[in-house]
Amino acid sequence: MPESRGFIEFAVDLLSLVGPVRARAMFGGHGIYCGDVMIGLVDDDEVFLKTDVETLPRFVAAGCRRWVYAGGGRTMETSYFRPPDEAHEDAEAMLPWGRLALEAARRGAAAKAARASRRAGAAAKGRSKAANGKRTAPAKGAARARRPGSGRR
């Protein structure tokens, strides 16, 4: 069931104390972003917040429910959890949960950037070796250079 516009606005208001929050439509639901990271989502008029290995225990200890969805004939578990009912009362009650989600999202973004940097560095190192005269295989169909005086004609 699609989310109601009113609930999406409510979700953004609930998380407003975390920082500049906005909702963006995605995959039939809405992502909740703070700055450039996704901290949560809205599905069927429910808010779910991002977790990671550091924040997950807090959500589990509070009895929060994981967001799961059906895809490819199976149930997919995610790292998003519905905050406790009392957090839905007002923005101040949601703030600690929103902060946990923001921390998890920032750590995830930093880890992703580090992986991309390592891949880029490895690719650059490979290009550098080729540029520094390291022997590489000739391109397919390339003519082989003959050494002077090799006797071949």
C-alpha positions in Angstrom: 0.0 0.0 0.0 1.4 3.4 -0.9 2.3 5.9 1.9 0.0 8.8 2.5 1.5 12.3 1.8 0.4 13.3 5.3 2.3 10.4 6.9 5.5 11.2 4.9 5.3 14.8 6.2 4.7 13.4 9.7 7.8 11.2 9.4 10.0 14.1 8.2 8.7 16.3 11.2 9.4 13.4 13.6 13.1 13.3 12.5 13.5 17.1 12.0 15.6 17.6 15.1 18.3 15.2 13.7 19.2 17.7 11.0 17.9 18.9 7.6 15.6 15.9 6.7 13.8 15.3 3.5 11.8 12.4 1.9 12.5 11.0 -1.6 10.3 8.6 -3.4 12.0 5.3 -4.1 11.0 1.7 -5.0 7.4 2.2 -4.1 8.2 3.8 -0.7 10.1 6.8 0.5 13.7 7.2 1.7 14.3 9.6 4.6 17.6 11.5 4.1 19.5 13.8 6.4 22.0 15.7 4.3 23.3 13.3 1.7 22.8 10.0 3.7 19.7 7.8 3.9 18.8 7.4 7.6 15.4 5.7 7.2 12.5 4.8 5.1 8.7 4.9 5.1 6.8 1.8 4.1 3.0 1.3 4.6 2.9 4.4 6.7 5.5 3.2 9.1 9.0 4.7 9.8 12.0 2.4 9.8 15.5 3.6 10.7 18.9 2.5 9.6 21.1 0.4 11.9 24.6 -1.1 11.8 26.6 -3.4 14.0 27.1 -0.6 16.6 23.4 0.6 16.8 21.6 -2.7 16.1 21.8 -3.9 19.8 19.9 -0.8 21.0 17.0 -1.4 18.6 16.9 -5.1 19.4 17.0 -4.4 23.2 14.0 -2.0 22.8 12.0 -4.8 21.0 12.0 -3.0 17.7 10.7 -4.8 14.6 13.0 -5.3 11.5 11.8 -4.2 8.1 11.5 -7.2 5.8 10.2 -7.4 2.3 9.4 -10.1 -0.3 11.6 -10.3 -3.3 12.5 -13.0 -5.8 10.3 -15.5 -4.1 11.9 -15.1 -0.7 11.8 -12.8 2.3 14.7 -10.3 2.5 15.8 -8.9 5.9 17.3 -5.4 6.0 19.2 -3.2 8.4 16.2 -1.0 9.0 14.1 -1.2 12.2 10.9 0.5 13.4 11.7 2.6 16.5 9.7 2.0 19.7 6.1 3.3 19.8 6.9 6.0 22.3 9.4 7.5 19.8 6.5 8.2 17.5 5.0 10.7 20.0 7.1 13.7 19.0 10.4 14.8 17.5 12.1 14.9 20.9 11.2 11.3 21.7 12.4 10.3 18.2 15.7 12.3 18.4 17.9 9.6 20.1 16.7 7.0 17.6 17.2 9.4 14.7 20.8 10.1 15.9 21.6 6.4 16.0 20.3 6.1 12.4 22.4 9.1 11.3 25.5 7.7 12.9 24.9 4.3 11.2 24.3 6.0 7.9 27.5 8.1 8.2 29.6 5.1 9.1 28.2 3.2 6.1 28.9 6.1 3.8 32.5 6.4 5.1 33.1 2.7 4.7 31.7 2.8 1.1 33.9 5.8 0.2 37.0 4.0 1.7 36.3 0.9 -0.4 35.9 3.0 -3.6 39.1 4.8 -2.8 41.0 1.6 -2.4 39.6 0.3 -5.7 40.6 3.5 -7.4 44.1 3.3 -5.9 44.5 -0.3 -7.0 43.4 0.7 -10.6 45.7 3.7 -10.6 48.6 1.5 -9.4 48.0 -0.9 -12.3 47.9 1.9 -14.8 51.1 3.3 -13.3 53.0 0.0 -13.7 52.0 -0.1 -17.4 53.0 3.5 -17.9 56.4 2.9 -16.3 57.5 0.4 -18.9 56.4 -2.8 -17.2 56.0 -5.4 -19.8 52.4 -6.0 -20.8 50.9 -8.4 -23.3 50.5 -6.8 -26.8 47.0 -5.9 -27.9 45.2 -8.6 -29.9 46.2 -8.3 -33.5 49.1 -6.0 -32.8 52.2 -6.5 -35.0 55.3 -7.6 -33.1 58.3 -5.2 -33.3 61.4 -6.8 -34.8 64.8 -6.2 -33.3 67.4 -4.8 -35.7 69.7 -7.5 -36.9 67.5 -10.4 -35.9 67.8 -11.9 -39.3 64.2 -12.3 -40.0 62.7 -10.8 -43.2 
